[in-house]
């Protein structure tokens, strides 16, 4: 709950590490299966990413994807559509998105 009021967002200090299988295993061990929807982290350039937690470690299905009308949209067009400053992109499949700031990426998960 310290990352997001919903308790459904996990924050990593940085990206670039494999996390899906480990996270899903920890959820089972802790009795918390299915409670996390998003992981946020910074990329190599210091921009923020939001990535959806998959149903399984090998699945292309997310527990909760980013909004359909944002998918495949970039930059100023995405900012206008979402009403969130600093938007960079949302992948066409909705599994990942980017923003210039942590505040912006947190708005993307609301």
N, C-alpha and C positions, 0 to 999 in steps of 0.2 A: 504493500500500500504506500510505501514511501516514494515509489517512482510515479505512480498514477493512482488516483482515488479508487479506481475499479479493482485494483489488485491484479489486473490481467496483463500487465506490461512488465517485462524484465529488462533491465539496463545493463549492458556490458560496457566496460571502460573503453574498449576498442573492438573493432571487428577483425575479420581475417582468421578467425579460429573456427574449427568445426564444432558445432554446438547442438545440433538437432538430436542426434541419438542420445547424447549424454543428458540433455534436458528431459527428454521423454522418459529415460530410465529413472532419473531423480524424481520425477513426478510420481511414477509408480511406487518407488520406495517410500516416498513421503505421504502417499495417499492423496495426492493433489492432481490426479489425472484430469486433463481437459480444462484446467483453470486459467492457463496463460494463453493469450491470443497473439501477442506481439512481443518482439525483441527489438530494442533500439540500441544503436551504437554509432560511433564515429567511423568514417572510412579513412583511407590513407591520406586524403586531402583535408581532413578535419571537418568535412560536412557530415550531417547526420543521416542515418538510414533507419527505416522501420521495416522489419521483415516479419512476415506472418509465420506463426508456428504451424507446421504441417500436422495433419491427422496422424501420420506415422513418419518415421525418419526417411522412408523411401518414397513417400507419396507426393504427388503434385497437387493434392487437395489440401487447402488450408482450413484451419478451424474457423477463421474469419478473415476473408480477403479484404483488401482495401476497396473502397466504393467503385462499383462498375463504371460509373460515368467519369471517373478519374483515370481509368486505365488507358495507357498509351498516350497520355497527355503530358506536356512538358512546360516548364518555365512559366512565362507570363500568362499563357493560356490556362495552365493548371492553377496558378494563383487566383486568377479571375473566377474560374469555375468553383474552386474550393473555398475561396474567401480567406485563404491562409497565406500570409506573406512568406517569401523565401522558398516556395516549393520549387523543386528541381525536376522531378519526374515521378511517375508511377508506371511500373512495368505493365505491358499489355495484358499479362495474366493476373495482375493484381497482387502478386506475392511479395513485392518489395517497392519501396518508394524512398525518395530523398528530399531533404530540406536543408537550407543553409544553417539553421539553428536547432538547438534542443527544444526550445519553446515551440518552434514550428512543427517539428516532428511529433511533439506531444499533442498538438492540435490535430494532427493527421490521424491519431489513434482515438480521438474522442468520438 
